[in-house]
Amino acid sequence: MEFETVIGLEIHAQLKTVTKIFCGCSTKFGAPPNSNTCPICLGMPGVLPVLNKRVVEFAIKLGLATNSTINRFSQFARKNYFYPDLPKGYQTSQFDLPIIGRGEIEIEVDGQKKIIGITRIHMEEDAGKLIHDEVEPVSHVDLNRTGTPLLEIVSEPDIRSPQEAAAYLKQLHAILRYLDICDGNMQEGSFRCDANISLRPVGQEELGTRTELKNMNSFRNVQRALEYEVRRQRDILLDGGKIIQETLLWDPDKNCSESMRSKEDAHDYRYFPCPDLVPIEISEEWIEEVRGSLPELPDQRKARFVEQYELPEYDAVLLTADRAVAEYFEQTVKGGAQAKKASNWIMTELMRELKGEDISSCKVTAAQLAALLLMVEKNTISGKIAKSVFLDMMENGKDPATIVQEKNLAQVSDVGELSALVKEIVDANPSQAEDFRAGKTKLMGFFVGQLMKKTKGQANPKLANELFSKELAS
């Protein structure tokens, strides 16, 4: 029997506001436990929340960027459940009247484009965090995160493979970063993903019993977890078993999922309108004001890079996946570097040395990279020497010209000096010279290599080839 995979993603994006959603407490990550709290976010008796206007603005931005419906009227609701890191005993969220309705995101997998529908985007507050003691059998509660503003983005069950899920996740991540409303840091929990997954026989309309996967803190772990769950459900169904609706935790070390709890339904949360917050009404003028502030989005920038800089689509996709990288590339080109060479260096040398770190941590500025590439273009240094200089730049942030001068790395292009060395090398290798003249032209690499040894890699390669060709022809 053949099965079809059906996946829907629920993504929580922590918003880049200075203060929390209903109070003035800081949202800064890494503060001492329970220091960024107040009676409002702790839900003390007699307090009233006040909605942070910037949260609504950010929601509208994401709605416009995903071609979604902006609901002119929306309302907060209380989602009731009891957990140690939820001091109020309920979460202020949205239920039947969310701020953003239907939308869509286009993804591309293996050259095939596909539209993934968005069911809704709603505002809500985050819960706190449990910290499990590694020595004692106790857990500590840190409520700093309580009340931090979130947008929950719920997709339609349109995703048909773990690869499509990863592509959707990356595209949404890029959009949020381009809008500058979420930093997207998955390790710090700013961008979190839960996945609902089920299998059904090919051709069947009815959805199968779903499971929910949690604790996936990287794009790679999302794909790995979904691939594992597809295999697990398929094996159960082929053996005649039934899938249990439950929430699963992904263990990246064991590369498997473990049962966490039976899956709740919406009615278990006893939603009802929040009596402390008035409904939200959004004017057309506000929507148009926000629309005017939207930046160039990833797909738009990708298309422009292909047209304006004549880059291959592969380069454009990689460069525009991160807004900071795209801007670094453009600044490098503005500094005088050729677009394709700048692209090659950023995608290979720069990304390799960053080792997954954000480009904002890079000590080499775009202007410095442009200066280095111009030195290669002008034959001041060779491409090989440039890579060595670049490593020094990554280490100490110095300008390339300073490093070249300090280490005396400038390329030797003096015809007289190189001609004497070329003659010396040919005279010292008569058999190789004879073989070259007999037609073994690949020996040119041998001769140029000898010259590079004598000049410590500083000989102008193009001039070296010309001088050897002239000397060996005589």
Buried (B, 14 or more C-beta within 10 A) or exposed (E): EEBBBBBBBBBBBBBBBEBBBBBEBBBEBEBEBBEBBBEBBBBEEEBEBEBBEBBBBBBBBBBBBBEBBBBEEBBBBBBBEEEEBBBBEBBBBBBEBBBBBBBBBBBBBEEEEBEBBBBBBBBBBBBBBEEEEEEEEEEEBBBBBBBBBBBBBBBBBBBBBBBBBBBBBBBBBBBBBBBEBBBBEBEEBBBBBBBBBBBBEEEEEEBBBBBBBBBBBEBEBBBBBBBBBBEBBBEBBEEEEEBEBBBBBBBBEEEBBEEBEEBEEEEEBEBEBBEEBEEBEBEEEBBEEBEEEBEBBBBEBBBBBBEEBEBEEEBBBBBBBBBEBBBBBBBBBEBEBBBBBBBBBBBEBBBEBBEEEEBEEBEBBBBBBBBBBBBBEEBBBBEEBBBBBBEBBBEEEBBBBEBBEEEEBBBBBEEEEBBEBBBEBBEEBEEBBEBBEEEEEEBBEBBBEBBBEBBEBBBBBEBBBBBBBEBBEE
